[in-house]
Amino acid sequence: MPLSKLIDISALPESIQVNLSDFCEFLLQKYSRNNETVSDSSRKPGSAKGKFTVPPEFFEPLPEEIAGGFEQ
């Protein structure tokens, strides 16, 4: 159902109408892009198995100057 059927935006200031319209367009584009990604059958789970190795350094603690940025 179109947004215009759900609410009457004509009573809103024009700048708000434009922003609302732009936001709705953004959501529609994002939704359609997500549908395309989900239905993409060219991506198979495990297809990269054995093609790379996680180095041992990956599991070492982060340096304090980096780890400190994650603490609250």
N, CA, C and O atoms as a Tinker XYZ file with bonds, in Angstrom:
   288  protein
     1  N      0.848000   -1.167000    0.000000    73     2
     2  CA     0.000000    0.000000    0.000000    64     1     3
     3  C      0.898000    1.236000    0.000000    63     2     4     5
     4  O      1.818000    1.325000    0.813000    81     3
     5  N      0.647000    2.184000   -0.893000    73     3     6
     6  CA     1.466000    3.400000   -0.947000    64     5     7
     7  C      1.361000    4.187000    0.352000    63     6     8     9
     8  O      0.330000    4.178000    1.025000    81     7
     9  N      2.450000    4.867000    0.686000    73     7    10
    10  CA     2.490000    5.678000    1.898000    64     9    11
    11  C      1.379000    6.721000    1.894000    63    10    12    13
    12  O      0.809000    7.027000    2.941000    81    11
    13  N      1.076000    7.259000    0.736000    73    11    14
    14  CA     0.036000    8.289000    0.646000    64    13    15
    15  C     -1.330000    7.757000    1.062000    63    14    16    17
    16  O     -2.200000    8.537000    1.450000    81    15
    17  N     -1.533000    6.444000    0.989000    73    15    18
    18  CA    -2.798000    5.843000    1.414000    64    17    19
    19  C     -2.824000    5.653000    2.929000    63    18    20    21
    20  O     -3.900000    5.612000    3.526000    81    19
    21  N     -1.660000    5.537000    3.554000    73    19    22
    22  CA    -1.600000    5.296000    4.988000    64    21    23
    23  C     -1.714000    6.570000    5.799000    63    22    24    25
    24  O     -2.430000    6.608000    6.799000    81    23
    25  N     -1.012000    7.620000    5.377000    73    23    26
    26  CA    -1.061000    8.898000    6.082000    64    25    27
    27  C     -1.144000   10.033000    5.075000    63    26    28    29
    28  O     -0.728000    9.896000    3.924000    81    27
    29  N     -1.685000   11.147000    5.526000    73    27    30
    30  CA    -1.760000   12.328000    4.671000    64    29    31
    31  C     -0.563000   13.215000    4.991000    63    30    32    33
    32  O     -0.548000   13.917000    6.002000    81    31
    33  N      0.435000   13.175000    4.121000    73    31    34
    34  CA     1.641000   13.965000    4.384000    64    33    35
    35  C      1.535000   15.384000    3.832000    63    34    36    37
    36  O      2.438000   16.197000    4.031000    81    35
    37  N      0.459000   15.678000    3.155000    73    35    38
    38  CA     0.328000   17.009000    2.556000    64    37    39
    39  C      0.227000   18.112000    3.604000    63    38    40    41
    40  O      0.484000   19.276000    3.298000    81    39
    41  N     -0.143000   17.764000    4.835000    73    39    42
    42  CA    -0.245000   18.766000    5.888000    64    41    43
    43  C      1.119000   19.091000    6.491000    63    42    44    45
    44  O      1.249000   20.065000    7.232000    81    43
    45  N      2.114000   18.305000    6.188000    73    43    46
    46  CA     3.461000   18.534000    6.712000    64    45    47
    47  C      4.165000   19.625000    5.918000    63    46    48    49
    48  O      3.830000   19.855000    4.756000    81    47
    49  N      5.139000   20.301000    6.528000    73    47    50
    50  CA     5.929000   21.276000    5.763000    64    49    51
    51  C      6.612000   20.596000    4.572000    63    50    52    53
    52  O      6.942000   19.411000    4.628000    81    51
    53  N      6.813000   21.339000    3.524000    73    51    54
    54  CA     7.371000   20.772000    2.291000    64    53    55
    55  C      8.729000   20.110000    2.514000    63    54    56    57
    56  O      9.005000   19.064000    1.927000    81    55
    57  N      9.576000   20.698000    3.347000    73    55    58
    58  CA    10.897000   20.108000    3.585000    64    57    59
    59  C     10.774000   18.732000    4.246000    63    58    60    61
    60  O     11.554000   17.825000    3.956000    81    59
    61  N      9.797000   18.586000    5.130000    73    59    62
    62  CA     9.567000   17.289000    5.778000    64    61    63
    63  C      9.033000   16.288000    4.751000    63    62    64    65
    64  O      9.423000   15.121000    4.766000    81    63
    65  N      8.155000   16.731000    3.873000    73    63    66
    66  CA     7.618000   15.855000    2.829000    64    65    67
    67  C      8.748000   15.315000    1.950000    63    66    68    69
    68  O      8.777000   14.131000    1.614000    81    67
    69  N      9.675000   16.199000    1.586000    73    67    70
    70  CA    10.801000   15.803000    0.737000    64    69    71
    71  C     11.675000   14.793000    1.473000    63    70    72    73
    72  O     12.061000   13.767000    0.913000    81    71
    73  N     11.985000   15.095000    2.743000    73    71    74
    74  CA    12.814000   14.175000    3.531000    64    73    75
    75  C     12.137000   12.817000    3.694000    63    74    76    77
    76  O     12.786000   11.777000    3.588000    81    75
    77  N     10.841000   12.834000    3.951000    73    75    78
    78  CA    10.100000   11.587000    4.111000    64    77    79
    79  C     10.086000   10.798000    2.811000    63    78    80    81
    80  O     10.254000    9.578000    2.816000    81    79
    81  N      9.890000   11.481000    1.721000    73    79    82
    82  CA     9.894000   10.825000    0.418000    64    81    83
    83  C     11.265000   10.213000    0.114000    63    82    84    85
    84  O     11.358000    9.080000   -0.358000    81    83
    85  N     12.322000   10.975000    0.390000    73    83    86
    86  CA    13.684000   10.462000    0.165000    64    85    87
    87  C     13.962000    9.238000    1.031000    63    86    88    89
    88  O     14.566000    8.272000    0.566000    81    87
    89  N     13.523000    9.277000    2.293000    73    87    90
    90  CA    13.746000    8.155000    3.195000    64    89    91
    91  C     12.991000    6.920000    2.722000    63    90    92    93
    92  O     13.527000    5.812000    2.755000    81    91
    93  N     11.769000    7.103000    2.289000    73    91    94
    94  CA    10.985000    5.972000    1.772000    64    93    95
    95  C     11.654000    5.366000    0.540000    63    94    96    97
    96  O     11.702000    4.145000    0.392000    81    95
    97  N     12.163000    6.211000   -0.333000    73    95    98
    98  CA    12.873000    5.731000   -1.528000    64    97    99
    99  C     14.114000    4.948000   -1.127000    63    98   100   101
   100  O     14.406000    3.906000   -1.714000    81    99
   101  N     14.849000    5.443000   -0.129000    73    99   102
   102  CA    16.021000    4.734000    0.380000    64   101   103
   103  C     15.631000    3.345000    0.874000    63   102   104   105
   104  O     16.291000    2.359000    0.544000    81   103
   105  N     14.561000    3.264000    1.663000    73   103   106
   106  CA    14.132000    1.963000    2.182000    64   105   107
   107  C     13.724000    1.010000    1.064000    63   106   108   109
   108  O     14.036000   -0.179000    1.107000    81   107
   109  N     13.033000    1.534000    0.077000    73   107   110
   110  CA    12.623000    0.688000   -1.047000    64   109   111
   111  C     13.828000    0.150000   -1.813000    63   110   112   113
   112  O     13.851000   -1.018000   -2.200000    81   111
   113  N     14.832000    1.006000   -2.031000    73   111   114
   114  CA    16.035000    0.564000   -2.730000    64   113   115
   115  C     16.799000   -0.457000   -1.906000    63   114   116   117
   116  O     17.286000   -1.452000   -2.442000    81   115
   117  N     16.906000   -0.218000   -0.606000    73   115   118
   118  CA    17.615000   -1.144000    0.274000    64   117   119
   119  C     16.903000   -2.483000    0.304000    63   118   120   121
   120  O     17.550000   -3.528000    0.232000    81   119
   121  N     15.591000   -2.470000    0.408000    73   119   122
   122  CA    14.828000   -3.707000    0.448000    64   121   123
   123  C     15.001000   -4.508000   -0.844000    63   122   124   125
   124  O     15.206000   -5.721000   -0.799000    81   123
   125  N     14.919000   -3.845000   -1.977000    73   123   126
   126  CA    15.045000   -4.561000   -3.248000    64   125   127
   127  C     16.465000   -5.082000   -3.426000    63   126   128   129
   128  O     16.654000   -6.155000   -3.999000    81   127
   129  N     17.467000   -4.347000   -2.948000    73   127   130
   130  CA    18.857000   -4.791000   -3.049000    64   129   131
   131  C     19.077000   -6.010000   -2.156000    63   130   132   133
   132  O     19.781000   -6.941000   -2.546000    81   131
   133  N     18.477000   -6.016000   -0.953000    73   131   134
   134  CA    18.606000   -7.157000   -0.057000    64   133   135
   135  C     17.946000   -8.396000   -0.637000    63   134   136   137
   136  O     18.455000   -9.505000   -0.475000    81   135
   137  N     16.828000   -8.219000   -1.304000    73   135   138
   138  CA    16.164000   -9.371000   -1.931000    64   137   139
   139  C     17.045000   -9.988000   -3.001000    63   138   140   141
   140  O     17.107000  -11.211000   -3.125000    81   139
   141  N     17.730000   -9.152000   -3.777000    73   139   142
   142  CA    18.606000   -9.670000   -4.823000    64   141   143
   143  C     19.764000  -10.456000   -4.213000    63   142   144   145
   144  O     20.145000  -11.506000   -4.730000    81   143
   145  N     20.317000   -9.953000   -3.124000    73   143   146
   146  CA    21.443000  -10.614000   -2.475000    64   145   147
   147  C     21.020000  -11.954000   -1.891000    63   146   148   149
   148  O     21.734000  -12.948000   -2.021000    81   147
   149  N     19.859000  -11.979000   -1.247000    73   147   150
   150  CA    19.390000  -13.208000   -0.615000    64   149   151
   151  C     19.130000  -14.283000   -1.657000    63   150   152   153
   152  O     19.398000  -15.458000   -1.408000    81   151
   153  N     18.620000  -13.908000   -2.803000    73   151   154
   154  CA    18.286000  -14.896000   -3.814000    64   153   155
   155  C     19.469000  -15.257000   -4.714000    63   154   156   157
   156  O     19.323000  -16.068000   -5.628000    81   155
   157  N     20.636000  -14.665000   -4.465000    73   155   158
   158  CA    21.814000  -14.943000   -5.282000    64   157   159
   159  C     22.283000  -16.369000   -5.029000    63   158   160   161
   160  O     22.787000  -16.673000   -3.948000    81   159
   161  N     22.123000  -17.237000   -6.006000    73   159   162
   162  CA    22.468000  -18.646000   -5.818000    64   161   163
   163  C     23.922000  -18.947000   -6.157000    63   162   164   165
   164  O     24.348000  -20.097000   -6.053000    81   163
   165  N     24.700000  -17.933000   -6.562000    73   163   166
   166  CA    26.100000  -18.170000   -6.914000    64   165   167
   167  C     26.977000  -18.294000   -5.674000    63   166   168   169
   168  O     28.116000  -18.749000   -5.780000    81   167
   169  N     26.481000  -17.903000   -4.505000    73   167   170
   170  CA    27.247000  -17.995000   -3.268000    64   169   171
   171  C     26.851000  -19.263000   -2.532000    63   170   172   173
   172  O     25.686000  -19.450000   -2.182000    81   171
   173  N     27.823000  -20.128000   -2.299000    73   171   174
   174  CA    27.572000  -21.394000   -1.618000    64   173   175
   175  C     28.356000  -21.438000   -0.314000    63   174   176   177
   176  O     29.547000  -21.127000   -0.304000    81   175
   177  N     27.711000  -21.817000    0.786000    73   175   178
   178  CA    28.438000  -21.945000    2.047000    64   177   179
   179  C     29.588000  -22.946000    1.919000    63   178   180   181
   180  O     29.420000  -24.037000    1.375000    81   179
   181  N     30.743000  -22.562000    2.423000    73   179   182
   182  CA    31.903000  -23.446000    2.396000    64   181   183
   183  C     32.666000  -23.445000    1.092000    63   182   184   185
   184  O     33.602000  -24.228000    0.934000    81   183
   185  N     32.299000  -22.590000    0.152000    73   183   186
   186  CA    32.955000  -22.610000   -1.158000    64   185   187
   187  C     34.410000  -22.141000   -1.102000    63   186   188   189
   188  O     35.171000  -22.401000   -2.034000    81   187
   189  N     34.809000  -21.452000   -0.023000    73   187   190
   190  CA    36.198000  -20.992000    0.101000    64   189   191
   191  C     37.025000  -21.905000    1.008000    63   190   192   193
   192  O     38.172000  -21.593000    1.329000    81   191
   193  N     36.443000  -23.026000    1.417000    73   191   194
   194  CA    37.142000  -23.932000    2.325000    64   193   195
   195  C     38.469000  -24.383000    1.711000    63   194   196   197
   196  O     38.525000  -24.848000    0.573000    81   195
   197  N     39.535000  -24.229000    2.506000    73   195   198
   198  CA    40.859000  -24.638000    2.057000    64   197   199
   199  C     41.577000  -23.625000    1.186000    63   198   200   201
   200  O     42.718000  -23.861000    0.789000    81   199
   201  N     40.946000  -22.512000    0.880000    73   199   202
   202  CA    41.565000  -21.516000    0.006000    64   201   203
   203  C     42.364000  -20.473000    0.781000    63   202   204   205
   204  O     43.133000  -19.715000    0.189000    81   203
   205  N     42.190000  -20.432000    2.082000    73   203   206
   206  CA    42.995000  -19.522000    2.901000    64   205   207
   207  C     43.102000  -20.107000    4.302000    63   206   208   209
   208  O     42.314000  -20.959000    4.712000    81   207
   209  N     44.100000  -19.619000    5.016000    73   207   210
   210  CA    44.335000  -20.062000    6.383000    64   209   211
   211  C     44.401000  -18.849000    7.292000    63   210   212   213
   212  O     45.035000  -17.847000    6.963000    81   211
   213  N     43.746000  -18.947000    8.433000    73   211   214
   214  CA    43.797000  -17.866000    9.408000    64   213   215
   215  C     45.134000  -17.979000   10.129000    63   214   216   217
   216  O     45.429000  -19.017000   10.723000    81   215
   217  N     45.951000  -16.923000   10.085000    73   215   218
   218  CA    47.263000  -16.997000   10.726000    64   217   219
   219  C     47.127000  -17.025000   12.250000    63   218   220   221
   220  O     46.154000  -16.502000   12.793000    81   219
   221  N     48.101000  -17.637000   12.944000    73   219   222
   222  CA    48.037000  -17.715000   14.414000    64   221   223
   223  C     47.960000  -16.342000   15.081000    63   222   224   225
   224  O     47.370000  -16.212000   16.154000    81   223
   225  N     48.550000  -15.310000   14.459000    73   223   226
   226  CA    48.519000  -13.966000   15.031000    64   225   227
   227  C     47.090000  -13.448000   15.207000    63   226   228   229
   228  O     46.836000  -12.588000   16.050000    81   227
   229  N     46.182000  -13.964000   14.425000    73   227   230
   230  CA    44.789000  -13.530000   14.504000    64   229   231
   231  C     44.224000  -13.763000   15.900000    63   230   232   233
   232  O     43.398000  -12.983000   16.376000    81   231
   233  N     44.665000  -14.827000   16.555000    73   231   234
   234  CA    44.124000  -15.209000   17.854000    64   233   235
   235  C     44.867000  -14.583000   19.028000    63   234   236   237
   236  O     44.482000  -14.784000   20.179000    81   235
   237  N     45.922000  -13.831000   18.752000    73   235   238
   238  CA    46.661000  -13.164000   19.821000    64   237   239
   239  C     45.897000  -11.926000   20.282000    63   238   240   241
   240  O     45.133000  -11.344000   19.511000    81   239
   241  N     46.103000  -11.516000   21.555000    73   239   242
   242  CA    45.421000  -10.306000   22.042000    64   241   243
   243  C     45.829000   -9.080000   21.225000    63   242   244   245
   244  O     46.952000   -8.981000   20.731000    81   243
   245  N     44.886000   -8.160000   21.102000    73   243   246
   246  CA    45.163000   -6.912000   20.380000    64   245   247
   247  C     46.098000   -6.039000   21.201000    63   246   248   249
   248  O     46.075000   -6.107000   22.430000    81   247
   249  N     46.920000   -5.219000   20.551000    73   247   250
   250  CA    47.731000   -4.246000   21.287000    64   249   251
   251  C     46.818000   -3.324000   22.093000    63   250   252   253
   252  O     45.693000   -3.049000   21.675000    81   251
   253  N     47.289000   -2.849000   23.235000    73   251   254
   254  CA    46.474000   -2.018000   24.133000    64   253   255
   255  C     45.921000   -0.778000   23.437000    63   254   256   257
   256  O     44.778000   -0.390000   23.682000    81   255
   257  N     46.729000   -0.146000   22.559000    73   255   258
   258  CA    46.243000    1.070000   21.891000    64   257   259
   259  C     45.053000    0.793000   20.972000    63   258   260   261
   260  O     44.267000    1.697000   20.688000    81   259
   261  N     44.919000   -0.430000   20.512000    73   259   262
   262  CA    43.753000   -0.802000   19.696000    64   261   263
   263  C     42.633000   -1.318000   20.581000    63   262   264   265
   264  O     41.485000   -0.900000   20.432000    81   263
   265  N     42.953000   -2.231000   21.507000    73   263   266
   266  CA    41.947000   -2.825000   22.372000    64   265   267
   267  C     41.252000   -1.768000   23.221000    63   266   268   269
   268  O     40.063000   -1.894000   23.514000    81   267
   269  N     41.984000   -0.727000   23.619000    73   267   270
   270  CA    41.404000    0.334000   24.438000    64   269   271
   271  C     40.239000    1.036000   23.767000    63   270   272   273
   272  O     39.352000    1.550000   24.448000    81   271
   273  N     40.228000    1.065000   22.458000    73   271   274
   274  CA    39.139000    1.710000   21.729000    64   273   275
   275  C     37.830000    0.954000   21.808000    63   274   276   277
   276  O     36.779000    1.514000   21.496000    81   275
   277  N     37.866000   -0.324000   22.223000    73   275   278
   278  CA    36.652000   -1.128000   22.321000    64   277   279
   279  C     36.057000   -1.104000   23.709000    63   278   280   281
   280  O     34.909000   -1.506000   23.893000    81   279
   281  N     36.810000   -0.643000   24.688000    73   279   282
   282  CA    36.324000   -0.624000   26.064000    64   281   283
   283  C     35.429000    0.585000   26.279000    63   282   284   285
   284  O     35.587000    1.628000   25.645000    81   283
   285  N     34.482000    0.407000   27.197000    73   283   286
   286  CA    33.536000    1.501000   27.466000    64   285   287
   287  C     33.749000    2.084000   28.819000    63   286   288
   288  O     33.041000    3.013000   29.209000    81   287
